[in-house]
Amino acid sequence: MTQIQHREAWLLASREFDENRSESLWQRCLEQCDQDPNEAKAQYLNEAAALYDQHLAQGRGEGTPHPDGSGGVRRGRPPKQPRVGLWARLKEPSPLNPVVAAIPLGLVALWIILGYIFAQTRPPFVVWGVLLAIIYVPAAAIIGYAALFTLRYRLSGTFRRERAAEVEGLSLWAIVSVLLFGAISTFLLWAM
């Protein structure tokens, strides 16, 4: 029996045995242990831990040490989802396209803030209005996008499966945008 240097090798071997064991190694262990499943499991864990230990010692991180690739944790990062650009999202054939809601709300917010900027005559207030526009217009667009995204997410199972990874990031942006939009809207109502 070889000395295991990395303690996580045992964890990986145990996880592999429970979730995704290599059938070729399992059959070989059963044959060597006269079909005794307890001894075969112990031998399997020893051999798998030794393979994981060797694999971890080589600095390759978590990955399958088996030559046939059938057992163990898959090598590398999870597959990267292809990024979908704004133009591709704009062309989605749906009346509930989130980008379609974001653009009009952003334009309405732009007209509101331009009214505030043109109503001001002193330069500090004009600069302040431009700075507010930099936050106000995108915040309105994000609110519109998040609202229609949520509606479509609730109504369409296909959309839910395709865009499940975006929900957490979008929810944070939506909360921040609602807070900023509300604060700036309150200021604009007070200033006019």
Backbone as a chain_set.jsonl record, in Angstrom:
{"seq": "MTQIQHREAWLLASREFDENRSESLWQRCLEQCDQDPNEAKAQYLNEAAALYDQHLAQGRGEGTPHPDGSGGVRRGRPPKQPRVGLWARLKEPSPLNPVVAAIPLGLVALWIILGYIFAQTRPPFVVWGVLLAIIYVPAAAIIGYAALFTLRYRLSGTFRRERAAEVEGLSLWAIVSVLLFGAISTFLLWAM", "coords": {"N": [[0.841, -1.174, 0.0], [0.579, 2.174, -0.885], [1.846, 5.299, 0.385], [-0.329, 7.913, 1.09], [-0.217, 11.229, 0.267], [-1.79, 13.563, -0.043], [-4.606, 14.587, 1.654], [-7.097, 15.127, 0.553], [-7.274, 13.349, -1.485], [-8.393, 10.995, -0.544], [-10.994, 11.838, -0.038], [-11.839, 12.528, -2.633], [-11.651, 10.015, -3.839], [-13.548, 8.581, -2.369], [-15.854, 10.052, -3.008], [-15.939, 9.568, -5.731], [-16.385, 6.799, -5.731], [-18.949, 6.669, -4.652], [-20.502, 8.262, -6.408], [-19.676, 8.138, -9.148], [-18.327, 5.745, -10.099], [-15.566, 3.976, -11.549], [-16.213, 1.427, -13.67], [-14.532, -0.528, -14.744], [-12.308, -0.585, -12.997], [-13.669, -1.25, -10.641], [-14.682, -3.841, -11.241], [-12.27, -5.205, -11.553], [-11.257, -5.015, -8.943], [-13.223, -6.475, -7.56], [-12.791, -9.035, -8.66], [-10.202, -9.578, -7.749], [-10.621, -9.732, -5.046], [-12.159, -11.953, -4.572], [-14.945, -11.619, -5.052], [-15.924, -10.338, -2.79], [-17.655, -7.707, -1.571], [-17.029, -5.772, 0.415], [-14.235, -5.934, 0.874], [-13.467, -5.431, -1.744], [-14.369, -2.83, -2.054], [-12.709, -1.477, -0.242], [-10.215, -1.948, -1.448], [-10.659, -0.688, -3.891], [-10.995, 1.982, -3.027], [-8.426, 2.424, -1.983], [-6.802, 2.158, -4.308], [-7.939, 4.101, -5.999], [-7.552, 6.393, -4.414], [-4.772, 6.457, -4.367], [-4.287, 6.966, -7.067], [-5.546, 9.478, -7.323], [-3.983, 10.899, -5.498], [-1.491, 10.86, -6.758], [-2.199, 12.261, -9.016], [-2.942, 14.755, -7.924], [-0.508, 15.485, -6.827], [0.958, 16.043, -9.066], [0.013, 18.459, -9.657], [-2.237, 19.041, -11.205], [-4.754, 19.635, -10.363], [-8.237, 18.994, -9.613], [-9.397, 16.248, -11.337], [-10.067, 13.549, -13.603], [-8.305, 10.651, -12.822], [-8.264, 8.277, -14.113], [-7.311, 6.262, -16.842], [-9.21, 5.65, -18.81], [-11.051, 7.6, -18.468], [-13.534, 7.337, -17.284], [-14.241, 7.436, -14.594], [-14.473, 9.529, -11.663], [-13.993, 13.038, -10.916], [-14.684, 15.432, -13.351], [-12.248, 16.764, -15.593], [-10.849, 19.997, -15.393], [-12.417, 23.266, -15.803], [-15.94, 24.012, -15.447], [-18.023, 23.714, -18.351], [-17.956, 26.568, -20.379], [-20.481, 28.898, -20.78], [-21.679, 30.107, -23.831], [-21.369, 33.54, -24.617], [-23.987, 35.743, -25.19], [-24.606, 38.3, -27.329], [-25.781, 41.77, -27.249], [-27.093, 42.507, -29.616], [-27.889, 40.021, -30.64], [-29.643, 39.261, -28.626], [-31.541, 41.204, -28.887], [-32.743, 40.49, -31.228], [-34.287, 38.303, -30.574], [-37.105, 36.24, -31.092], [-39.638, 37.175, -29.619], [-42.448, 38.576, -28.0], [-42.058, 39.255, -25.416], [-39.461, 40.166, -25.017], [-36.737, 41.005, -23.07], [-34.892, 43.067, -23.689], [-36.289, 44.729, -25.352], [-38.0, 46.032, -23.609], [-36.176, 47.422, -22.088], [-34.999, 49.414, -23.688], [-37.033, 51.46, -24.415], [-37.653, 52.437, -21.8], [-35.171, 53.389, -20.966], [-34.867, 55.464, -22.833], [-37.046, 57.151, -22.142], [-36.238, 57.885, -19.558], [-33.952, 59.274, -20.284], [-35.063, 61.489, -21.655], [-36.403, 62.698, -19.537], [-34.295, 63.412, -17.825], [-32.884, 65.077, -19.531], [-34.687, 67.178, -19.726], [-34.437, 68.189, -17.122], [-31.745, 68.987, -17.197], [-31.769, 70.988, -19.208], [-33.424, 72.827, -18.0], [-31.91, 73.946, -16.079], [-29.711, 76.653, -15.414], [-27.29, 77.389, -14.405], [-23.852, 76.411, -14.518], [-22.817, 74.457, -12.558], [-25.094, 72.952, -11.898], [-25.847, 71.901, -14.317], [-23.718, 70.221, -14.878], [-24.09, 68.511, -12.712], [-26.554, 67.424, -13.474], [-25.78, 66.006, -15.794], [-24.102, 64.116, -14.643], [-25.995, 62.778, -13.086], [-27.542, 61.741, -15.154], [-25.88, 59.806, -16.19], [-26.169, 57.777, -14.392], [-28.936, 57.523, -14.048], [-30.267, 56.901, -16.517], [-29.177, 54.304, -17.38], [-30.058, 52.888, -15.09], [-32.844, 52.983, -15.292], [-33.165, 51.521, -17.649], [-32.181, 49.011, -16.845], [-34.059, 48.341, -14.903], [-36.375, 48.029, -16.479], [-35.514, 45.913, -18.113], [-35.089, 43.903, -16.178], [-37.676, 43.631, -15.152], [-39.231, 42.65, -17.333], [-37.709, 40.415, -17.905], [-38.118, 38.905, -15.587], [-40.869, 38.427, -15.767], [-40.987, 36.919, -18.152], [-39.359, 34.815, -17.392], [-40.904, 33.603, -15.446], [-43.074, 32.741, -16.975], [-42.177, 31.174, -19.153], [-40.897, 28.023, -19.634], [-38.76, 27.123, -21.215], [-37.206, 29.434, -21.554], [-36.534, 29.773, -18.881], [-34.877, 27.55, -18.401], [-32.757, 28.118, -20.167], [-31.739, 30.546, -19.26], [-31.141, 30.381, -16.561], [-28.775, 30.76, -15.158], [-28.355, 33.484, -15.116], [-29.967, 34.727, -13.265], [-29.256, 35.349, -10.537], [-27.196, 37.3, -10.744], [-28.56, 39.286, -12.179], [-30.602, 39.939, -10.412], [-29.285, 41.292, -8.327], [-28.295, 43.557, -9.712], [-30.766, 44.656, -10.43], [-31.921, 45.343, -7.947], [-30.107, 47.291, -6.983], [-30.411, 49.151, -9.05], [-33.121, 49.893, -8.787], [-33.023, 51.185, -6.309], [-31.227, 53.337, -6.864], [-32.599, 54.605, -9.006], [-34.989, 55.323, -7.749], [-34.027, 57.114, -5.79], [-32.863, 59.163, -7.368], [-35.081, 59.938, -8.888], [-36.727, 60.968, -6.863], [-35.153, 63.15, -6.111], [-35.247, 64.628, -8.53], [-37.982, 65.253, -8.683], [-38.222, 66.873, -6.431], [-36.452, 68.929, -7.141], [-37.655, 70.116, -9.33]], "CA": [[0.0, 0.0, 0.0], [1.384, 3.384, -0.995], [1.543, 6.368, 1.332], [-1.111, 8.983, 0.473], [0.272, 12.523, 0.74], [-2.864, 14.56, -0.041], [-5.796, 14.052, 2.319], [-8.288, 15.226, -0.294], [-7.312, 12.192, -2.375], [-9.358, 10.057, 0.022], [-12.321, 12.408, -0.26], [-12.156, 12.379, -4.053], [-11.863, 8.597, -4.113], [-14.836, 8.21, -1.781], [-16.904, 10.678, -3.816], [-15.999, 8.842, -6.996], [-16.993, 5.492, -5.513], [-20.382, 6.847, -4.412], [-21.238, 8.96, -7.455], [-19.302, 7.908, -10.544], [-17.199, 4.815, -10.018], [-15.065, 3.362, -12.777], [-16.652, 0.027, -13.681], [-13.399, -1.428, -15.013], [-11.557, -0.722, -11.753], [-14.522, -1.953, -9.696], [-14.694, -5.257, -11.607], [-10.937, -5.76, -11.262], [-11.165, -5.157, -7.484], [-14.081, -7.598, -7.174], [-12.125, -10.284, -9.042], [-9.037, -9.798, -6.892], [-11.074, -9.972, -3.669], [-13.069, -13.097, -4.573], [-16.328, -11.133, -5.075], [-16.33, -9.777, -1.498], [-17.826, -6.285, -1.86], [-16.374, -4.911, 1.4], [-12.805, -5.907, 0.549], [-13.323, -4.792, -3.054], [-14.525, -1.387, -1.86], [-11.479, -0.995, 0.388], [-9.157, -1.95, -2.464], [-11.005, 0.35, -4.856], [-10.68, 3.275, -2.423], [-6.966, 2.548, -1.914], [-6.253, 2.393, -5.642], [-8.402, 5.404, -6.484], [-6.876, 7.438, -3.638], [-3.392, 6.532, -4.847], [-4.316, 7.649, -8.363], [-5.833, 10.891, -7.072], [-2.817, 11.482, -4.843], [-0.494, 11.077, -7.81], [-2.731, 13.302, -9.878], [-2.85, 16.018, -7.201], [0.903, 15.806, -6.67], [1.437, 16.606, -10.321], [-0.481, 19.822, -9.739], [-3.259, 19.218, -12.23], [-6.046, 19.935, -9.761], [-9.215, 17.914, -9.629], [-9.658, 15.706, -12.66], [-10.127, 12.1, -13.555], [-7.003, 10.028, -12.991], [-8.384, 7.007, -14.798], [-6.953, 6.395, -18.249], [-10.361, 5.589, -19.702], [-11.844, 8.797, -18.253], [-14.906, 7.033, -16.9], [-14.506, 7.695, -13.187], [-13.904, 10.709, -11.053], [-14.426, 14.386, -11.216], [-14.26, 15.808, -14.699], [-11.077, 17.618, -15.642], [-10.982, 21.377, -15.813], [-13.542, 24.095, -15.402], [-17.202, 23.646, -16.081], [-18.084, 24.288, -19.689], [-18.318, 27.976, -20.392], [-21.656, 29.204, -21.567], [-21.353, 31.134, -24.813], [-21.969, 34.844, -24.36], [-24.933, 36.188, -26.202], [-24.489, 39.74, -27.416], [-26.99, 42.572, -27.18], [-27.786, 42.453, -30.898], [-28.536, 38.71, -30.735], [-30.771, 39.256, -27.692], [-32.562, 42.101, -29.428], [-33.421, 39.801, -32.324], [-35.057, 37.15, -30.1], [-38.488, 36.346, -31.589], [-40.616, 37.074, -28.539], [-42.981, 39.879, -27.586], [-41.572, 39.499, -24.06], [-38.013, 40.293, -25.073], [-36.345, 41.977, -22.043], [-34.183, 44.214, -24.251], [-37.301, 45.611, -25.922], [-38.507, 46.86, -22.514], [-35.102, 48.248, -21.554], [-34.702, 50.556, -24.553], [-37.956, 52.595, -24.213], [-37.521, 53.028, -20.465], [-33.948, 54.183, -20.977], [-35.121, 56.695, -23.6], [-37.908, 58.006, -21.324], [-35.393, 58.447, -18.501], [-33.074, 60.252, -20.918], [-35.842, 62.705, -21.896], [-36.673, 63.333, -18.236], [-33.073, 64.029, -17.32], [-32.559, 66.193, -20.415], [-35.534, 68.287, -19.276], [-33.818, 68.763, -15.929], [-30.492, 69.652, -17.577], [-32.071, 72.213, -19.946], [-34.085, 73.77, -17.098], [-30.879, 74.562, -15.238], [-28.946, 77.685, -16.124], [-25.94, 77.519, -13.858], [-23.022, 75.265, -14.91], [-22.7, 73.322, -11.625], [-26.292, 72.127, -11.946], [-25.817, 71.187, -15.598], [-22.765, 69.115, -14.669], [-24.766, 67.581, -11.812], [-27.554, 66.733, -14.28], [-25.093, 65.032, -16.659], [-23.68, 63.007, -13.771], [-27.2, 62.014, -12.753], [-27.968, 61.014, -16.358], [-25.009, 58.63, -16.354], [-26.701, 56.719, -13.519], [-30.393, 57.442, -14.147], [-30.708, 56.241, -17.751], [-28.971, 52.848, -17.286], [-30.872, 52.302, -14.028], [-34.189, 52.78, -15.84], [-33.092, 50.417, -18.608], [-32.01, 47.757, -16.102], [-35.339, 48.032, -14.267], [-37.246, 47.491, -17.521], [-34.999, 44.602, -18.508], [-35.328, 42.948, -15.093], [-39.116, 43.382, -15.015], [-39.7, 41.755, -18.395], [-36.975, 39.161, -17.73], [-38.813, 38.162, -14.532], [-42.146, 37.964, -16.302], [-40.746, 35.836, -19.107], [-38.786, 33.702, -16.628], [-42.009, 32.923, -14.775], [-44.028, 32.192, -17.93], [-41.604, 30.278, -20.157], [-39.973, 27.007, -19.114], [-37.56, 27.099, -22.054], [-36.423, 30.611, -21.167], [-36.032, 29.503, -17.53], [-33.733, 26.632, -18.494], [-31.645, 28.748, -20.878], [-31.2, 31.72, -18.582], [-31.134, 30.192, -15.098], [-27.524, 31.243, -14.581], [-28.347, 34.94, -15.068], [-30.938, 35.255, -12.308], [-28.639, 35.935, -9.354], [-26.521, 38.543, -11.108], [-29.556, 40.272, -12.579], [-31.367, 40.391, -9.247], [-28.476, 42.291, -7.628], [-28.334, 44.767, -10.522], [-32.115, 45.217, -10.371], [-32.114, 45.972, -6.643], [-29.309, 48.52, -6.965], [-31.012, 50.09, -9.993], [-34.35, 50.429, -8.204], [-32.642, 52.145, -5.272], [-30.688, 54.541, -7.502], [-33.661, 55.236, -9.778], [-35.896, 55.962, -6.793], [-33.37, 58.268, -5.169], [-32.71, 60.239, -8.361], [-36.434, 60.42, -9.215], [-37.147, 61.813, -5.749], [-34.413, 64.405, -6.236], [-35.761, 65.384, -9.661], [-39.291, 65.806, -8.304], [-37.973, 67.944, -5.488], [-35.75, 70.027, -7.804], [-38.5, 70.802, -10.31]], "C": [[0.883, 1.234, 0.0], [0.924, 4.42, 0.019], [0.825, 7.5, 0.592], [-0.682, 10.308, 1.095], [-0.848, 13.55, 0.887], [-4.126, 13.965, 0.574], [-7.039, 14.128, 1.443], [-8.372, 14.095, -1.3], [-8.317, 11.158, -1.865], [-10.786, 10.551, -0.201], [-12.749, 12.237, -1.717], [-12.436, 10.924, -4.409], [-13.207, 8.131, -3.569], [-15.994, 8.792, -2.579], [-17.053, 9.946, -5.147], [-16.699, 7.504, -6.822], [-18.514, 5.626, -5.353], [-21.129, 7.371, -5.633], [-20.932, 8.486, -8.873], [-18.126, 6.929, -10.621], [-16.826, 4.261, -11.393], [-15.395, 1.871, -12.734], [-15.486, -0.93, -13.928], [-12.569, -1.647, -13.752], [-12.372, -1.499, -10.72], [-14.551, -3.446, -9.988], [-13.353, -5.911, -11.293], [-10.775, -5.974, -9.76], [-12.029, -6.311, -6.988], [-13.417, -8.935, -7.492], [-10.953, -10.585, -8.125], [-9.429, -10.134, -5.46], [-12.1, -11.085, -3.587], [-14.528, -12.683, -4.377], [-16.832, -10.646, -3.71], [-16.445, -8.251, -1.659], [-17.137, -5.355, -0.86], [-14.875, -4.799, 1.13], [-12.57, -5.198, -0.785], [-13.457, -3.275, -2.923], [-13.266, -0.8, -1.241], [-10.343, -0.935, -0.625], [-9.408, -0.851, -3.5], [-10.619, 1.723, -4.303], [-9.171, 3.488, -2.328], [-6.371, 2.879, -3.282], [-6.672, 3.755, -6.189], [-7.724, 6.543, -5.733], [-5.428, 7.579, -4.076], [-3.328, 7.253, -6.198], [-4.6, 9.147, -8.187], [-4.645, 11.59, -6.433], [-1.726, 11.794, -5.864], [-0.929, 12.229, -8.709], [-2.614, 14.675, -9.21], [-1.394, 16.443, -7.013], [1.486, 16.417, -7.938], [0.879, 18.008, -10.555], [-1.536, 20.063, -10.794], [-4.632, 19.513, -11.656], [-6.971, 18.746, -9.819], [-9.494, 17.496, -11.061], [-9.64, 14.2, -12.586], [-8.741, 11.495, -13.737], [-7.07, 8.737, -13.802], [-8.07, 7.178, -16.277], [-8.155, 6.385, -19.182], [-11.303, 6.774, -19.508], [-13.239, 8.538, -17.748], [-15.208, 7.402, -15.457], [-13.979, 9.043, -12.765], [-14.519, 12.013, -11.519], [-13.88, 14.771, -12.577], [-13.15, 16.843, -14.655], [-11.464, 19.031, -16.062], [-12.208, 22.08, -15.273], [-14.829, 23.591, -16.021], [-17.281, 24.3, -17.453], [-18.618, 25.712, -19.648], [-19.513, 28.186, -21.3], [-21.284, 30.277, -22.587], [-22.087, 32.43, -24.492], [-22.859, 35.235, -25.528], [-24.899, 37.709, -26.192], [-25.833, 40.444, -27.385], [-27.779, 42.481, -28.478], [-28.533, 41.129, -31.052], [-29.747, 38.641, -29.803], [-31.899, 40.15, -28.19], [-33.369, 41.42, -30.521], [-34.2, 38.568, -31.886], [-36.517, 37.293, -30.532], [-39.517, 36.17, -30.477], [-41.152, 38.461, -28.22], [-42.546, 40.236, -26.163], [-40.054, 39.552, -24.018], [-37.571, 41.353, -24.059], [-35.641, 43.213, -22.601], [-35.183, 45.218, -24.822], [-37.91, 46.506, -24.839], [-37.436, 47.815, -22.003], [-34.896, 49.512, -22.381], [-35.707, 51.696, -24.362], [-37.838, 53.237, -22.835], [-36.252, 53.856, -20.342], [-34.138, 55.497, -21.716], [-36.022, 57.659, -22.823], [-37.09, 58.664, -20.213], [-34.449, 59.492, -19.073], [-33.818, 61.564, -21.168], [-36.134, 63.425, -20.589], [-35.434, 64.062, -17.748], [-32.623, 65.171, -18.218], [-33.424, 67.403, -20.083], [-34.961, 68.962, -18.056], [-32.564, 69.548, -16.304], [-30.791, 70.978, -18.282], [-32.779, 73.251, -19.077], [-33.077, 74.496, -16.209], [-30.093, 75.58, -16.057], [-27.529, 77.805, -15.608], [-25.131, 76.253, -14.148], [-22.903, 74.155, -13.86], [-23.905, 72.385, -11.676], [-26.387, 71.341, -13.249], [-24.881, 69.987, -15.479], [-23.399, 68.061, -13.76], [-25.818, 66.772, -12.571], [-26.939, 65.697, -15.198], [-24.634, 63.836, -15.831], [-24.869, 62.149, -13.355], [-27.657, 61.178, -13.943], [-27.159, 59.748, -16.557], [-25.51, 57.467, -15.505], [-28.184, 56.46, -13.804], [-30.86, 56.645, -15.37], [-30.422, 54.735, -17.709], [-29.811, 52.183, -16.206], [-32.29, 52.039, -14.528], [-34.198, 51.61, -16.82], [-32.968, 49.074, -17.899], [-33.318, 47.357, -15.418], [-36.303, 47.437, -15.287], [-36.831, 46.106, -17.951], [-35.343, 43.564, -17.445], [-36.819, 42.626, -14.951], [-39.608, 42.412, -16.091], [-38.978, 40.411, -18.345], [-37.696, 38.292, -16.702], [-40.138, 37.608, -15.035], [-41.943, 36.793, -17.25], [-40.187, 34.601, -18.409], [-39.892, 32.907, -15.939], [-42.927, 32.208, -15.754], [-43.458, 31.115, -18.843], [-40.6, 29.311, -19.534], [-38.682, 26.935, -19.91], [-36.641, 28.253, -21.691], [-35.797, 30.385, -19.798], [-34.819, 28.59, -17.568], [-32.525, 27.302, -19.136], [-30.971, 29.834, -20.061], [-31.135, 31.599, -17.067], [-29.882, 30.764, -14.448], [-27.507, 32.761, -14.412], [-29.157, 35.52, -13.922], [-30.265, 35.952, -11.136], [-27.96, 37.257, -9.665], [-27.502, 39.641, -11.458], [-30.333, 40.79, -11.382], [-30.591, 41.447, -8.462], [-28.49, 43.614, -8.389], [-29.707, 45.437, -10.437], [-32.36, 45.928, -9.045], [-31.361, 47.292, -6.56], [-29.93, 49.563, -7.884], [-32.295, 50.697, -9.446], [-34.018, 51.466, -7.136], [-32.128, 53.451, -5.882], [-31.765, 55.306, -8.262], [-34.634, 55.961, -8.85], [-35.298, 57.197, -6.162], [-33.261, 59.435, -6.145], [-34.072, 60.793, -8.754], [-36.97, 61.334, -8.126], [-36.449, 63.162, -5.802], [-34.956, 65.253, -7.377], [-37.123, 65.991, -9.367], [-39.129, 66.98, -7.335], [-37.363, 69.163, -6.182], [-36.639, 70.786, -8.786], [-39.662, 71.371, -9.59]], "O": [[1.824, 1.333, 0.788], [-0.227, 4.421, 0.454], [1.322, 7.989, -0.423], [-0.773, 10.486, 2.31], [-0.853, 14.326, 1.843], [-4.654, 12.966, 0.084], [-7.937, 13.296, 1.566], [-9.42, 13.89, -1.912], [-9.011, 10.521, -2.656], [-11.678, 9.764, -0.518], [-13.882, 11.847, -1.998], [-13.346, 10.631, -5.185], [-13.921, 7.375, -4.228], [-16.998, 8.117, -2.805], [-18.166, 9.732, -5.626], [-17.512, 7.112, -7.659], [-19.272, 4.797, -5.858], [-22.268, 6.972, -5.875], [-21.83, 8.435, -9.714], [-17.064, 7.26, -11.148], [-17.673, 4.104, -12.272], [-14.912, 1.146, -11.865], [-15.462, -2.029, -13.375], [-12.169, -2.775, -13.466], [-11.816, -2.324, -9.995], [-14.453, -4.247, -9.059], [-13.31, -7.047, -10.819], [-10.223, -6.989, -9.336], [-11.618, -7.048, -6.092], [-13.474, -9.864, -6.686], [-10.736, -11.741, -7.762], [-8.652, -10.757, -4.736], [-12.849, -11.151, -2.612], [-15.261, -13.323, -3.622], [-18.042, -10.552, -3.499], [-15.434, -7.579, -1.862], [-16.703, -4.265, -1.234], [-14.314, -3.704, 1.155], [-11.598, -4.459, -0.941], [-12.749, -2.523, -3.593], [-12.802, 0.258, -1.666], [-9.588, 0.037, -0.649], [-8.477, -0.17, -3.93], [-10.002, 2.53, -4.998], [-8.683, 4.594, -2.561], [-5.535, 3.775, -3.399], [-5.86, 4.474, -6.772], [-7.359, 7.551, -6.338], [-4.907, 8.692, -4.151], [-2.423, 8.052, -6.439], [-3.964, 9.981, -8.832], [-4.329, 12.73, -6.773], [-1.118, 12.864, -5.83], [-0.116, 13.063, -9.108], [-2.229, 15.649, -9.858], [-1.088, 17.635, -7.039], [2.413, 17.224, -7.872], [1.23, 18.666, -11.535], [-1.709, 21.199, -11.236], [-5.594, 19.631, -12.416], [-6.534, 17.618, -10.048], [-9.798, 18.34, -11.904], [-9.224, 13.639, -11.572], [-8.066, 11.802, -14.719], [-6.033, 8.167, -14.142], [-8.519, 8.141, -16.897], [-8.133, 7.033, -20.229], [-12.245, 6.948, -20.28], [-14.071, 9.445, -17.778], [-16.368, 7.663, -15.136], [-13.132, 9.63, -13.439], [-15.409, 12.07, -12.367], [-12.735, 14.463, -12.906], [-13.125, 17.699, -13.771], [-12.286, 19.234, -16.956], [-12.929, 21.568, -14.416], [-14.813, 22.838, -16.995], [-16.661, 25.339, -17.68], [-19.6, 26.009, -18.968], [-19.546, 27.714, -22.436], [-20.635, 31.261, -22.232], [-23.268, 32.422, -24.142], [-22.504, 35.067, -26.695], [-25.137, 38.332, -25.158], [-26.885, 39.813, -27.481], [-29.006, 42.388, -28.448], [-29.667, 41.103, -31.532], [-30.762, 38.034, -30.146], [-33.073, 39.878, -27.94], [-34.542, 41.734, -30.719], [-34.729, 37.849, -32.734], [-37.108, 38.359, -30.356], [-40.187, 35.14, -30.401], [-40.386, 39.424, -28.175], [-42.655, 41.391, -25.752], [-39.435, 39.04, -23.085], [-37.992, 42.504, -24.174], [-35.779, 44.3, -22.041], [-34.946, 46.425, -24.777], [-38.298, 47.636, -25.133], [-37.756, 48.907, -21.534], [-34.641, 50.578, -21.82], [-35.274, 52.83, -24.159], [-37.916, 54.46, -22.717], [-36.249, 54.901, -19.692], [-33.631, 56.532, -21.284], [-35.785, 58.867, -22.844], [-37.234, 59.859, -19.956], [-34.172, 60.496, -18.417], [-33.269, 62.638, -20.923], [-36.113, 64.655, -20.549], [-35.519, 65.208, -17.306], [-32.039, 66.14, -17.732], [-32.948, 68.536, -20.15], [-34.991, 70.189, -17.959], [-32.34, 70.645, -15.793], [-30.146, 71.986, -17.994], [-32.736, 74.441, -19.39], [-33.382, 75.551, -15.654], [-29.846, 75.382, -17.246], [-26.652, 78.285, -16.327], [-25.657, 75.145, -14.039], [-22.89, 72.985, -14.242], [-23.761, 71.173, -11.516], [-26.942, 70.243, -13.278], [-25.204, 68.884, -15.92], [-23.264, 66.862, -14.006], [-25.962, 65.572, -12.341], [-27.504, 64.617, -15.374], [-24.758, 62.688, -16.259], [-24.758, 60.925, -13.28], [-28.106, 60.044, -13.775], [-27.677, 58.738, -17.034], [-25.301, 56.305, -15.854], [-28.63, 55.312, -13.8], [-31.753, 55.806, -15.258], [-31.329, 53.945, -17.976], [-30.237, 51.04, -16.372], [-32.874, 50.997, -14.228], [-35.127, 50.803, -16.822], [-33.591, 48.098, -18.316], [-33.651, 46.174, -15.358], [-36.977, 46.448, -14.997], [-37.67, 45.224, -18.136], [-35.829, 42.478, -17.762], [-37.185, 41.486, -14.664], [-40.324, 41.459, -15.786], [-39.555, 39.383, -18.699], [-37.869, 37.091, -16.91], [-40.485, 36.459, -14.76], [-42.647, 35.788, -17.159], [-40.503, 33.473, -18.787], [-39.824, 31.68, -15.858], [-43.505, 31.176, -15.412], [-44.194, 30.224, -19.268], [-39.583, 29.727, -18.978], [-37.616, 26.708, -19.337], [-35.434, 28.066, -21.537], [-34.648, 30.766, -19.576], [-33.842, 28.819, -16.854], [-31.392, 27.085, -18.704], [-29.759, 30.023, -20.159], [-31.079, 32.609, -16.366], [-29.93, 31.208, -13.3], [-26.708, 33.275, -13.628], [-29.038, 36.711, -13.637], [-30.672, 37.055, -10.772], [-28.13, 38.231, -8.931], [-27.306, 40.797, -11.083], [-30.687, 41.968, -11.342], [-31.189, 42.409, -7.979], [-28.676, 44.673, -7.789], [-29.791, 46.664, -10.378], [-32.95, 47.008, -9.025], [-31.915, 48.298, -6.117], [-29.973, 50.742, -7.533], [-32.535, 51.891, -9.62], [-34.664, 52.512, -7.066], [-32.539, 54.537, -5.473], [-31.834, 56.531, -8.167], [-35.051, 57.083, -9.136], [-35.974, 58.215, -6.011], [-33.54, 60.576, -5.779], [-34.21, 62.002, -8.939], [-37.594, 62.355, -8.417], [-37.07, 64.198, -5.566], [-35.115, 66.465, -7.224], [-37.392, 67.125, -9.762], [-39.85, 67.972, -7.437], [-37.708, 70.299, -5.857], [-36.407, 71.966, -9.048], [-40.522, 72.0, -10.207]]}, "num_chains": 1, "name": "protein.A"}
